[in-house]
Amino acid sequence: MILVTKLNGKTFRINAIFIETVESFPDTTITLTNGRKYVVKESEERVSDLIKEYYQTVGLLGRQKLEDHDDEE
């Protein structure tokens, strides 16, 4: 679940697995797979980051690992 803020300042949680789209109209609008829409204060980019963090937490998205590819002898 991700924590977001309604335009009236109240926070609530949305199950990120059911998010279909995140758009800016200019207010950020989250649309769920059932068609329900929520308008939130967070930016589209911030919501996207929250979704990514949630997916990583539950193991649906791996973390990028940078490796040094120096030739070893």
LOFI-826568 format. One record per residue: residue number from 0; z, y, x of N, C-alpha, C in turn. Coordinates in pm, whole numbers, padded with zeros to 5 digits. Atoms other than C-alpha are relative to their C-alpha. Layout:
! residues N
<r><nr>NUM</nr><n_w>Z</n_w><n_v>Y</n_v><n_u>X</n_u><ca_w>Z</ca_w><ca_v>Y</ca_v><ca_u>X</ca_u><c_w>Z</c_w><c_v>Y</c_v><c_u>X</c_u></r>
...
//
This chain:
! residues 73
<r><nr>0</nr><n_w>00000</n_w><n_v>-00118</n_v><n_u>00085</n_u><ca_w>00000</ca_w><ca_v>00000</ca_v><ca_u>00000</ca_u><c_w>00000</c_w><c_v>00124</c_v><c_u>00089</c_u></r>
<r><nr>1</nr><n_w>00001</n_w><n_v>-00126</n_v><n_u>-00074</n_u><ca_w>-00073</ca_w><ca_v>00351</ca_v><ca_u>00120</ca_u><c_w>00068</c_w><c_v>00108</c_v><c_u>-00084</c_u></r>
<r><nr>2</nr><n_w>-00072</n_w><n_v>-00108</n_v><n_u>00066</n_u><ca_w>00136</ca_w><ca_v>00657</ca_v><ca_u>00037</ca_u><c_w>-00089</c_w><c_v>00124</c_v><c_u>-00002</c_u></r>
<r><nr>3</nr><n_w>00081</n_w><n_v>-00120</n_v><n_u>00017</n_u><ca_w>-00060</ca_w><ca_v>00953</ca_v><ca_u>-00103</ca_u><c_w>00073</c_w><c_v>00097</c_v><c_u>-00093</c_u></r>
<r><nr>4</nr><n_w>-00066</n_w><n_v>-00106</n_v><n_u>00076</n_u><ca_w>00028</ca_w><ca_v>01278</ca_v><ca_u>-00281</ca_u><c_w>-00091</c_w><c_v>00053</c_v><c_u>-00110</c_u></r>
<r><nr>5</nr><n_w>00074</n_w><n_v>-00062</n_v><n_u>00111</n_u><ca_w>-00085</ca_w><ca_v>01395</ca_v><ca_u>-00625</ca_u><c_w>-00006</c_w><c_v>00150</c_v><c_u>00023</c_u></r>
<r><nr>6</nr><n_w>00013</n_w><n_v>-00144</n_v><n_u>-00015</n_u><ca_w>-00192</ca_w><ca_v>01758</ca_v><ca_u>-00659</ca_u><c_w>00127</c_w><c_v>00073</c_v><c_u>-00043</c_u></r>
<r><nr>7</nr><n_w>-00126</n_w><n_v>-00062</n_v><n_u>00043</n_u><ca_w>00143</ca_w><ca_v>01830</ca_v><ca_u>-00831</ca_u><c_w>00113</c_w><c_v>-00021</c_v><c_u>00101</c_u></r>
<r><nr>8</nr><n_w>-00098</n_w><n_v>00019</n_v><n_u>-00106</n_u><ca_w>00325</ca_w><ca_v>01723</ca_v><ca_u>-00512</ca_u><c_w>00075</c_w><c_v>-00132</c_v><c_u>-00004</c_u></r>
<r><nr>9</nr><n_w>-00069</n_w><n_v>00129</n_v><n_u>00009</n_u><ca_w>00453</ca_w><ca_v>01385</ca_v><ca_u>-00631</ca_u><c_w>-00076</c_w><c_v>-00105</c_v><c_u>00081</c_u></r>
<r><nr>10</nr><n_w>00062</n_w><n_v>00106</n_v><n_u>-00079</n_u><ca_w>00391</ca_w><ca_v>01093</ca_v><ca_u>-00398</ca_u><c_w>-00003</c_w><c_v>-00130</c_v><c_u>-00079</c_u></r>
<r><nr>11</nr><n_w>00011</n_w><n_v>00132</n_v><n_u>00061</n_u><ca_w>00280</ca_w><ca_v>00748</ca_v><ca_u>-00506</ca_u><c_w>-00077</c_w><c_v>-00090</c_v><c_u>00095</c_u></r>
<r><nr>12</nr><n_w>00067</n_w><n_v>00098</n_v><n_u>-00086</n_u><ca_w>00141</ca_w><ca_v>00431</ca_v><ca_u>-00352</ca_u><c_w>-00116</c_w><c_v>-00065</c_v><c_u>-00075</c_u></r>
<r><nr>13</nr><n_w>00119</n_w><n_v>00068</n_v><n_u>00053</n_u><ca_w>-00200</ca_w><ca_v>00275</ca_v><ca_u>-00403</ca_u><c_w>-00024</c_w><c_v>-00123</c_v><c_u>00087</c_u></r>
<r><nr>14</nr><n_w>00035</n_w><n_v>00120</n_v><n_u>-00075</n_u><ca_w>-00294</ca_w><ca_v>-00079</ca_v><ca_u>-00305</ca_u><c_w>-00138</c_w><c_v>00021</c_v><c_u>00061</c_u></r>
<r><nr>15</nr><n_w>00124</n_w><n_v>-00033</n_v><n_u>-00070</n_u><ca_w>-00560</ca_w><ca_v>-00012</ca_v><ca_u>-00042</ca_u><c_w>-00109</c_w><c_v>-00106</c_v><c_u>-00017</c_u></r>
<r><nr>16</nr><n_w>00099</n_w><n_v>00107</n_v><n_u>00017</n_u><ca_w>-00730</ca_w><ca_v>-00346</ca_v><ca_u>-00108</ca_u><c_w>-00090</c_w><c_v>00028</c_v><c_u>-00120</c_u></r>
<r><nr>17</nr><n_w>00076</n_w><n_v>-00027</n_v><n_u>00121</n_u><ca_w>-00845</ca_w><ca_v>-00218</ca_v><ca_u>-00448</ca_u><c_w>-00075</c_w><c_v>00133</c_v><c_u>00002</c_u></r>
<r><nr>18</nr><n_w>00073</n_w><n_v>-00126</n_v><n_u>-00011</n_u><ca_w>-00994</ca_w><ca_v>00109</ca_v><ca_u>-00319</ca_u><c_w>-00148</c_w><c_v>-00030</c_v><c_u>00023</c_u></r>
<r><nr>19</nr><n_w>00145</n_w><n_v>00020</n_v><n_u>-00013</n_u><ca_w>-01370</ca_w><ca_v>00116</ca_v><ca_u>-00370</ca_u><c_w>-00064</c_w><c_v>00116</c_v><c_u>00075</c_u></r>
<r><nr>20</nr><n_w>00057</n_w><n_v>-00116</n_v><n_u>-00067</n_u><ca_w>-01456</ca_w><ca_v>00473</ca_v><ca_u>-00266</ca_u><c_w>00105</c_w><c_v>00109</c_v><c_u>00019</c_u></r>
<r><nr>21</nr><n_w>-00079</n_w><n_v>-00121</n_v><n_u>-00024</n_u><ca_w>-01295</ca_w><ca_v>00786</ca_v><ca_u>-00120</ca_u><c_w>-00101</c_w><c_v>00111</c_v><c_u>00021</c_u></r>
<r><nr>22</nr><n_w>00098</n_w><n_v>-00108</n_v><n_u>-00005</n_u><ca_w>-01486</ca_w><ca_v>01110</ca_v><ca_u>-00179</ca_u><c_w>00070</c_w><c_v>00134</c_v><c_u>-00008</c_u></r>
<r><nr>23</nr><n_w>-00051</n_w><n_v>-00137</n_v><n_u>00011</n_u><ca_w>-01434</ca_w><ca_v>01486</ca_v><ca_u>-00154</ca_u><c_w>-00091</c_w><c_v>00076</c_v><c_u>-00095</c_u></r>
<r><nr>24</nr><n_w>00079</n_w><n_v>-00072</n_v><n_u>00103</n_u><ca_w>-01544</ca_w><ca_v>01696</ca_v><ca_u>-00456</ca_u><c_w>00037</c_w><c_v>00146</c_v><c_u>-00019</c_u></r>
<r><nr>25</nr><n_w>-00054</n_w><n_v>00011</n_v><n_u>-00134</n_u><ca_w>-01387</ca_w><ca_v>01915</ca_v><ca_u>-00278</ca_u><c_w>00134</c_w><c_v>-00071</c_v><c_u>00007</c_u></r>
<r><nr>26</nr><n_w>-00126</n_w><n_v>00076</n_v><n_u>-00006</n_u><ca_w>-01056</ca_w><ca_v>01753</ca_v><ca_u>-00378</ca_u><c_w>-00030</c_w><c_v>-00146</c_v><c_u>00030</c_u></r>
<r><nr>27</nr><n_w>00019</n_w><n_v>00140</n_v><n_u>-00036</n_u><ca_w>-01016</ca_w><ca_v>01403</ca_v><ca_u>-00239</ca_u><c_w>00024</c_w><c_v>-00087</c_v><c_u>-00122</c_u></r>
<r><nr>28</nr><n_w>-00008</n_w><n_v>00088</n_v><n_u>00115</n_u><ca_w>-01083</ca_w><ca_v>01147</ca_v><ca_u>-00511</ca_u><c_w>-00013</c_w><c_v>-00144</c_v><c_u>00046</c_u></r>
<r><nr>29</nr><n_w>-00001</n_w><n_v>00142</n_v><n_u>-00033</n_u><ca_w>-00995</ca_w><ca_v>00780</ca_v><ca_u>-00471</ca_u><c_w>-00040</c_w><c_v>-00076</c_v><c_u>-00126</c_u></r>
<r><nr>30</nr><n_w>00043</n_w><n_v>00082</n_v><n_u>00113</n_u><ca_w>-01178</ca_w><ca_v>00536</ca_v><ca_u>-00699</ca_u><c_w>00034</c_w><c_v>-00145</c_v><c_u>00031</c_u></r>
<r><nr>31</nr><n_w>-00037</n_w><n_v>00140</n_v><n_u>-00016</n_u><ca_w>-01039</ca_w><ca_v>00186</ca_v><ca_u>-00746</ca_u><c_w>-00110</c_w><c_v>-00090</c_v><c_u>-00054</c_u></r>
<r><nr>32</nr><n_w>00102</n_w><n_v>00096</n_v><n_u>00045</n_u><ca_w>-01243</ca_w><ca_v>-00127</ca_v><ca_u>-00814</ca_u><c_w>-00004</c_w><c_v>-00014</c_v><c_u>-00151</c_u></r>
<r><nr>33</nr><n_w>-00002</n_w><n_v>00008</n_v><n_u>00146</n_u><ca_w>-01137</ca_w><ca_v>-00111</ca_v><ca_u>-01181</ca_u><c_w>-00053</c_w><c_v>00129</c_v><c_u>-00065</c_u></r>
<r><nr>34</nr><n_w>00057</n_w><n_v>-00124</n_v><n_u>00050</n_u><ca_w>-01292</ca_w><ca_v>00239</ca_v><ca_u>-01212</ca_u><c_w>00099</c_w><c_v>00115</c_v><c_u>-00013</c_u></r>
<r><nr>35</nr><n_w>-00103</n_w><n_v>-00104</n_v><n_u>00011</n_u><ca_w>-00963</ca_w><ca_v>00430</ca_v><ca_u>-01222</ca_u><c_w>-00011</c_w><c_v>00095</c_v><c_u>00119</c_u></r>
<r><nr>36</nr><n_w>00013</n_w><n_v>-00101</n_v><n_u>-00105</n_u><ca_w>-00970</ca_w><ca_v>00756</ca_v><ca_u>-01025</ca_u><c_w>00132</c_w><c_v>00074</c_v><c_u>00018</c_u></r>
<r><nr>37</nr><n_w>-00118</n_w><n_v>-00078</n_v><n_u>-00034</n_u><ca_w>-00691</ca_w><ca_v>00943</ca_v><ca_u>-00847</ca_u><c_w>-00044</c_w><c_v>00115</c_v><c_u>00089</c_u></r>
<r><nr>38</nr><n_w>00027</n_w><n_v>-00117</n_v><n_u>-00083</n_u><ca_w>-00713</ca_w><ca_v>01296</ca_v><ca_u>-00705</ca_u><c_w>00126</c_w><c_v>00025</c_v><c_u>00082</c_u></r>
<r><nr>39</nr><n_w>-00114</n_w><n_v>-00012</n_v><n_u>-00091</n_u><ca_w>-00490</ca_w><ca_v>01344</ca_v><ca_u>-00400</ca_u><c_w>-00016</c_w><c_v>00119</c_v><c_u>00093</c_u></r>
<r><nr>40</nr><n_w>-00001</n_w><n_v>-00114</n_v><n_u>-00092</n_u><ca_w>-00392</ca_w><ca_v>01620</ca_v><ca_u>-00156</ca_u><c_w>-00055</c_w><c_v>-00035</c_v><c_u>00138</c_u></r>
<r><nr>41</nr><n_w>00045</n_w><n_v>00040</n_v><n_u>-00133</n_u><ca_w>-00474</ca_w><ca_v>01421</ca_v><ca_u>00158</ca_u><c_w>-00151</c_w><c_v>00013</c_v><c_u>00012</c_u></r>
<r><nr>42</nr><n_w>00144</n_w><n_v>-00011</n_v><n_u>-00024</n_u><ca_w>-00814</ca_w><ca_v>01473</ca_v><ca_u>00316</ca_u><c_w>-00065</c_w><c_v>-00138</c_v><c_u>-00007</c_u></r>
<r><nr>43</nr><n_w>00076</n_w><n_v>00126</n_v><n_u>00002</n_u><ca_w>-01086</ca_w><ca_v>01209</ca_v><ca_u>00289</ca_u><c_w>00021</c_w><c_v>-00076</c_v><c_u>00131</c_u></r>
<r><nr>44</nr><n_w>-00020</n_w><n_v>00062</n_v><n_u>-00131</n_u><ca_w>-01046</ca_w><ca_v>01144</ca_v><ca_u>00662</ca_u><c_w>00140</c_w><c_v>-00061</c_v><c_u>00012</c_u></r>
<r><nr>45</nr><n_w>-00139</n_w><n_v>00051</n_v><n_u>-00007</n_u><ca_w>-00666</ca_w><ca_v>01103</ca_v><ca_u>00632</ca_u><c_w>00014</c_w><c_v>-00126</c_v><c_u>-00084</c_u></r>
<r><nr>46</nr><n_w>-00007</n_w><n_v>00119</n_v><n_u>00085</n_u><ca_w>-00701</ca_w><ca_v>00856</ca_v><ca_u>00343</ca_u><c_w>-00069</c_w><c_v>-00117</c_v><c_u>00069</c_u></r>
<r><nr>47</nr><n_w>00072</n_w><n_v>00105</n_v><n_u>-00073</n_u><ca_w>-00956</ca_w><ca_v>00661</ca_v><ca_u>00546</ca_u><c_w>00087</c_w><c_v>-00056</c_v><c_u>00113</c_u></r>
<r><nr>48</nr><n_w>-00090</n_w><n_v>00045</n_v><n_u>-00107</n_u><ca_w>-00710</ca_w><ca_v>00649</ca_v><ca_u>00839</ca_u><c_w>00114</c_w><c_v>-00084</c_v><c_u>-00055</c_u></r>
<r><nr>49</nr><n_w>-00110</n_w><n_v>00077</n_v><n_u>00062</n_u><ca_w>-00430</ca_w><ca_v>00529</ca_v><ca_u>00608</ca_u><c_w>-00047</c_w><c_v>-00140</c_v><c_u>-00040</c_u></r>
<r><nr>50</nr><n_w>00056</n_w><n_v>00129</n_v><n_u>00040</n_u><ca_w>-00654</ca_w><ca_v>00252</ca_v><ca_u>00473</ca_u><c_w>-00018</c_w><c_v>-00089</c_v><c_u>00123</c_u></r>
<r><nr>51</nr><n_w>00022</n_w><n_v>00075</n_v><n_u>-00124</n_u><ca_w>-00749</ca_w><ca_v>00145</ca_v><ca_u>00826</ca_u><c_w>00132</c_w><c_v>-00051</c_v><c_u>00056</c_u></r>
<r><nr>52</nr><n_w>-00132</n_w><n_v>00040</n_v><n_u>-00049</n_u><ca_w>-00382</ca_w><ca_v>00141</ca_v><ca_u>00934</ca_u><c_w>00058</c_w><c_v>-00113</c_v><c_u>-00084</c_u></r>
<r><nr>53</nr><n_w>-00050</n_w><n_v>00105</n_v><n_u>00090</n_u><ca_w>-00292</ca_w><ca_v>-00068</ca_v><ca_u>00628</ca_u><c_w>-00071</c_w><c_v>-00132</c_v><c_u>00029</c_u></r>
<r><nr>54</nr><n_w>00076</n_w><n_v>00122</n_v><n_u>-00029</n_u><ca_w>-00570</ca_w><ca_v>-00318</ca_v><ca_u>00698</ca_u><c_w>00044</c_w><c_v>-00063</c_v><c_u>00131</c_u></r>
<r><nr>55</nr><n_w>-00048</n_w><n_v>00052</n_v><n_u>-00127</n_u><ca_w>-00451</ca_w><ca_v>-00351</ca_v><ca_u>01057</ca_u><c_w>00138</c_w><c_v>-00063</c_v><c_u>-00015</c_u></r>
<r><nr>56</nr><n_w>-00135</n_w><n_v>00050</n_v><n_u>00022</n_u><ca_w>-00091</ca_w><ca_v>-00402</ca_v><ca_u>00942</ca_u><c_w>00001</c_w><c_v>-00138</c_v><c_u>-00065</c_u></r>
<r><nr>57</nr><n_w>00003</n_w><n_v>00128</n_v><n_u>00071</n_u><ca_w>-00183</ca_w><ca_v>-00689</ca_v><ca_u>00709</ca_u><c_w>-00096</c_w><c_v>-00100</c_v><c_u>00064</c_u></r>
<r><nr>58</nr><n_w>00085</n_w><n_v>00093</n_v><n_u>-00073</n_u><ca_w>-00426</ca_w><ca_v>-00844</ca_v><ca_u>00958</ca_u><c_w>-00142</c_w><c_v>-00013</c_v><c_u>-00052</c_u></r>
<r><nr>59</nr><n_w>00137</n_w><n_v>00005</n_v><n_u>00049</n_u><ca_w>-00751</ca_w><ca_v>-00767</ca_v><ca_u>00776</ca_u><c_w>-00098</c_w><c_v>00070</c_v><c_u>00094</c_u></r>
<r><nr>60</nr><n_w>00083</n_w><n_v>-00073</n_v><n_u>-00094</n_u><ca_w>-00878</ca_w><ca_v>-00547</ca_v><ca_u>01058</ca_u><c_w>00066</c_w><c_v>-00008</c_v><c_u>00136</c_u></r>
<r><nr>61</nr><n_w>-00056</n_w><n_v>00012</n_v><n_u>-00134</n_u><ca_w>-00831</ca_w><ca_v>-00615</ca_v><ca_u>01427</ca_u><c_w>00011</c_w><c_v>00135</c_v><c_u>00068</c_u></r>
<r><nr>62</nr><n_w>-00013</n_w><n_v>-00122</n_v><n_u>-00080</n_u><ca_w>-00726</ca_w><ca_v>-00353</ca_v><ca_u>01676</ca_u><c_w>-00101</c_w><c_v>-00006</c_v><c_u>00114</c_u></r>
<r><nr>63</nr><n_w>00095</n_w><n_v>-00003</n_v><n_u>-00111</n_u><ca_w>-00983</ca_w><ca_v>-00243</ca_v><ca_u>01930</ca_u><c_w>00077</c_w><c_v>-00005</c_v><c_u>00130</c_u></r>
<r><nr>64</nr><n_w>-00064</n_w><n_v>00012</n_v><n_u>-00131</n_u><ca_w>-00891</ca_w><ca_v>-00341</ca_v><ca_u>02282</ca_u><c_w>-00103</c_w><c_v>00036</c_v><c_u>00105</c_u></r>
<r><nr>65</nr><n_w>00088</n_w><n_v>-00039</n_v><n_u>-00108</n_u><ca_w>-01048</ca_w><ca_v>-00168</ca_v><ca_u>02577</ca_u><c_w>00036</c_w><c_v>-00082</c_v><c_u>00122</c_u></r>
<r><nr>66</nr><n_w>-00024</n_w><n_v>00084</n_v><n_u>-00116</n_u><ca_w>-01088</ca_w><ca_v>-00398</ca_v><ca_u>02873</ca_u><c_w>-00073</c_w><c_v>00056</c_v><c_u>00120</c_u></r>
<r><nr>67</nr><n_w>00062</n_w><n_v>-00041</n_v><n_u>-00124</n_u><ca_w>-01163</ca_w><ca_v>-00318</ca_v><ca_u>03234</ca_u><c_w>-00088</c_w><c_v>-00114</c_v><c_u>00047</c_u></r>
<r><nr>68</nr><n_w>00094</n_w><n_v>00106</n_v><n_u>-00038</n_u><ca_w>-01473</ca_w><ca_v>-00512</ca_v><ca_u>03336</ca_u><c_w>-00040</c_w><c_v>00008</c_v><c_u>00146</c_u></r>
<r><nr>69</nr><n_w>00028</n_w><n_v>-00003</n_v><n_u>-00144</n_u><ca_w>-01445</ca_w><ca_v>-00473</ca_v><ca_u>03713</ca_u><c_w>-00031</c_w><c_v>-00140</c_v><c_u>00049</c_u></r>
<r><nr>70</nr><n_w>00033</n_w><n_v>00131</n_v><n_u>-00059</n_u><ca_w>-01600</ca_w><ca_v>-00753</ca_v><ca_u>03915</ca_u><c_w>00116</c_w><c_v>-00046</c_v><c_u>00086</c_u></r>
<r><nr>71</nr><n_w>-00110</n_w><n_v>00056</n_v><n_u>-00080</n_u><ca_w>-01327</ca_w><ca_v>-00974</ca_v><ca_u>04054</ca_u><c_w>-00057</c_w><c_v>-00104</c_v><c_u>00094</c_u></r>
<r><nr>72</nr><n_w>00049</n_w><n_v>00095</n_v><n_u>-00098</n_u><ca_w>-01385</ca_w><ca_v>-01175</ca_v><ca_u>04369</ca_u><c_w>00107</c_w><c_v>-00096</c_v><c_u>00040</c_u></r>
//
